[in-house]
Structures are given as structure tokens and as C-alpha cells.
């Protein structure tokens, strides 16, 4: 199955800049190291956003977890890099109860 309502999925800008690309975030700094090594940074954050959204449109959901607050969707697959190569990652998306738009939660690095 595909991510429900993937065409209206969104990624808060702060999630990209203050987490995935932040070299000082307590949890995100290891992810920042990974994504920066792949060629993503503040100068091309729109490419990272576009690649993650395309990832959500094209890859299948592998796991669904219902919570009291909504539903989490876990997707594994390949993301397109700035150099047009791909790398495997896992992402988590969340649809809050009463809402329709999937919100990006996190990306878990794969193998380079």
C-alpha cells in the first residue's frame, strides 16, 4: 500500500534544518552527518525536501502503527541524492487523528 494522502504530505522546514541537517541537535546530529555526506545541506534543503516527498509518493508502506494520537507509517526504500544516485533509508510519517495530511517524522539512514 502507498502512504495515504501522499500528495498532501508535508515536511516542516524546522524538521529539515533544525533536525535532519543540524550538526548540534542531540538526536539529529548523526543524521545530519549522514545526509551532509550525501550532498544535502542548507543550500539545497529544497532538494532534500523534494527527495523525501518523492520517496513518500513512490515507495510502499511496510508497517502501520496505530496510536491514540493517530497512525504512523513506516516506509523503506531509496532516496534520490543531489548527484542523482540513490541510497536506502527508512522514513516515518504520521497522520494525526482527525487530520488527512501525512507529516514527516524522521528518516533513518541506510547504507551508503
Buried (B, 14 or more C-beta within 10 A) or exposed (E): EEBBBBEEBBBEEEBBBEBBBBEEBEEBBEBBEBBBEBEBBEEEBEBBBEBBBEBBEBBEBEEEEEEEEBBBBBBBBBBBBBEEEBBEBBBBBBBEEEEEBBBBBBBEBBEE
